[in-house]
Amino acid sequence: MKKIMITGASGLLGRALFNTFSDHFEVIGTAFSRASEPLVPLNLTDFRALEDFLITHKPHYLIHAAAERRPEVCLENPELTQQLNVSLPAALANLCHQHQVELFFISSDYVFDGTSPPYAETAQPAPLNDYGISKYQAEQAVLAYPQHNVVRIPVLYGAVEKIDESALTITWQQLIQSNAPKMDNWAVRYPTHVDDIAKTLKAIITQLDKSERGGVFHISDTTPYTKFQLACALADAFGYDKSQITAMDSPVGQAARPQNCQLSDNRLAKKGILYQRDAIKGLIEAVRPFVKQPEV
């Protein structure tokens, strides 16, 4: 049985990856602050411990899903961002090359500036914020090794453990905590379920020959939404008065963001690898456990 290592396996995407790969692979999931069985505690920034871990467990593949993903945090903590989002992936790429491990580095649609979507895998990145810059720098380090893979993904949602674990599920919290919530109606996003990302990655590894892998892959759903549109859909689903929601038609947030960085998954489309779903229905189901039911 092939062995796969997943970093950040306690996170939203990491959990989906762990569950999806467990039926056909021996999966080693690592985490740091939230490491509990069956996950293994590992400080990824201790590069010597990281190499020892690779030597001991000898995975065939490694999916690196651990990162700092919050643009404002990246803006405020440049040293932490450099360590987690750039130095660590660069070290992993080198270590995986030395120990013959195929690396899948999870990157972001935020490597693009959002001015000329959709973006093919060959499009030239031009990030706008510190988060996007860090991801692009890491991509360059990973792609220095032709056998490694960069996987760009958009904003994610799924079965969250906390309502604020996803930039989309937190929308419900923002609705109920404000009398007059304001929602971004400027940035166009392509919400993608973490289970579909995991299924796609599994298909890449199991269905594509090694000669067909390496380089950049895009994985994304294709239906556009603004956060305002998603907030209105949640309001309708759970009995919130959506007339109270204000649409913000200009950029929101301290860190600069692209308006529309749609990813075109040309490589996977040619291979017939496509997993998608209705984002509204999926988001409603992700939020439902956190909606207080009316007393009878």
N, C-alpha and C positions, 0 to 999 in steps of 0.2 A: 504494500500500500504506500502510495506517495505521501510525503510529509510536507505540510505547509505551516509556516509560522505567520501569525497575524499580530502586529503591534497595535496598541490602542484598542484591544479587544473588549474593553469594558465600555467603550463609547457607542454611540448610536449606530454608526456604520460597522464598527468592529463586532458588535454583537450579531448583526445580520450576517456578516462574513463567517463568523465562527459557526453559527447554526447551519448556514447553507453548505459549507464545505464538510461538515462533520460526517455526512453519510458516505462520502467516497474518499476521504482523505484522513490521515492522522493529523489532527489539528493541534498546534501549540499556540495558545493565545496568551499574550503578555499584557500586563497593565502595571501601573505604578501606584497611584493613590487609591485606586478602587480594585486592587487585585484580590480576588477571593475565588475559591474553587469553582470551576475547574481552571481558572486562569493562573498564570505563573507570574509572581512579582519580578520585575526587571526594570532597573534604572537605565534607560536607553542612552542617557548622556554620559554614562560611565562606559567609554568605548572599549576598555579592556574587558569589562564584564560582558559587554555585548559580544565581543569576539569569542570569548570563552563559551558563551551560550550557543553561538552558532557552531562551534567546534563540537560541543557536547551533543547537541540535538540533531545536527546535520539535516536541516530541512532542504527539500528540493526547490521550494518556492518561498518567497517572503512577500507578504502584502503589508506595506508600511502605511497604516491608517492613522497613526498618532501625529498630532500637530496642534498648533495654536491657530484656531480658525476665526477668531473674532477680530475684525478689522480695527476696532477701537483699541483693543488690548495690544495688538501689534503696533499701533501708532504710539501708544503710551509706554511700551516696554520694548524698545528696539534691541537691547542686548538679549533678552529672553527669546524674542522672535528669531534673531540670528542663530541662537543656539539650537532651538527646537526645530525651526523650519528650514534652516539652511545647513548648518554644520552637521547636524545629525543625519539628514538624508545623504549628504555627501560622504560621510563616513560609512554609512550603510552600503552605499553603492560600491565603494572600494572594498569593503569587507566581503560583500556578496560576490564580487568579481573574484577575489582571492580564493574563496571557498566554494566556488561553482554553485552559487545559489541564484536562481532567477528572481530578480526584484521587480515588484509592481509598486510604483510610487504613486500615491493618491495626490493628485494636484487639483486645480480649481479653474473654473471659467473666469475667475478674476485675474488671470494672467493677460486678459484682453481688455482694451479700453472701452468696448461697447459701442464704437462709432460705425462699424461696418459688418454687422452680423448677416448671415450666420458664419461662424468660423470653422473652417476645415482644420484637420489635424496639421496641415502644413502652413497654416497662417502664422504670421509673425507676431509673437506676443508683444504687448505694450501696456504693462500694468499701470494702474493709477494710484494705488495705495501701497502701504508697507506690506500688508498681507500678500497682495498679488506679486509684489517685487520679490518677496522671500520665496514664494512658490516658483517663480520663474528662475531664480538663481539656483534653487534646488533641482529643477528640471534639467538645467544645463549640466549640473554635476552628474546626474543620473544618466543622461543621454551620452555622456562621454564613453559609456560602455554599451556597445550596440545590442547586447543581449538583454539589456534591462528595458523596462516598460514604464512609461509615464501615462497615467490614467487621469484625464481631466473630467471633473464632474461638476454639476451645478448645485444649487441649494437643495438640501435633503430633508426628508421627513420620514416618519415611521413610528414604530412602537417605542415611544419615549418612556424613560423612567421618571423624568421630571418634566413638567410642562415647558420649562425654559431650555430643554436640551436641544431643541431645534429652533432655528430662526423663524420657522413657520408655526409650530405649535404654540410658541410663546404669544402669538397673536391673540389667542383666546384669553390669556392672562391679562394682556394689555386692554382688551375690551372690557372685562369685568372690573378692572381696577380703576377705570377712568369714567367720569360722567360724560365726557366729550372726547373720546379717543380720536387721535389723528393718525392716519395710515398712509404710507407711501403709495402714491398712485403714479409715480414717475418711472421708477425702475421696473423693467420687465424681467421676470424670472421664469425659469422652467423647472418647477418642483419635480423632484424625482425620488421615488421611494427607495429606501436603503435595500430592501429585499430585491428590487430589480437591478440595482448596482451589483449586489452579491451574485445573483444568478448570471449576470452578464460576465463577470469576472470568472466565474466557474466555467462558463462556456468557452471563454477565451483559452483557458488552460487545458480543458479537456477536449475541445473540438478543433482547435487550430494546431497545426504542426509548429514545432519550434521555429522553423524557417519563416512562418507567417506571423510570428510575434516579434517583439522588440520595437522600440520607438514609441510613438504617441498614439493613444487611443482616446476617443471621446465617447462618453456614456451619458446620455441625457434623454429625458422625455421631451416631447415636441410641442406641448400645449403651453402658450404663454399666459401668465397671470401677473398682476401687480399685487402687492400685499393688501391694498384696499379691496380688490376684488375677492381675495381669499377671506378677508375679514367679513365682508358682506355675506359670503356663502356660509361661514360659521354662524353668523348672526341668524340667518334664516333657519339653519339646522337646529339651533338650540334656543330659539325664542328670544333673542336679543333684538332690540329695536335698532335696526341698521341705519335709520335716519339720523341717529346720534353720531354716526361716524363721519369724520371730515376727511375728504380726499386731499392729500398733499401732492400738488402737481409740480413740485420742484425737488431737487435732491435732498435727502434726509440723512442725518448722521454727521459726526465729526470727521470721519475718514471719507475721502472721496470714493465714489462707487461708479462703476460703469452703468449706463442706462440699459443696454441690451447686449449681453455677451452670449447669445445663443450658440450652442455647440452643435456642429453638424457631424454626426458619427458615420462618416463615409466608409471607413474601413470595415466596421462591423456590419453595416447595411449590405455591403457586397457579399458578406458571408452568411447573411440571413439570421444574424444574431440580434434579436430585438425583444426586450421585455419592457412593457409600458402598462400604465393603468390610468384610470380617471383620478386625477390629483384631488379634485374636490371630495369625492367619496373617500379616498384614502386619508385625506387630512381630517375629515370628520371622524373617521374611525380612530385615528390616532389621538384626537382630542377628547373623544367621548368619555374615557375613564376619568377625566379631570373635571367633568361638568357636574356640578351639584344638582342632584335630582330634586324636584319640588316635593315638599312633604305632603303626604296624603292625609 
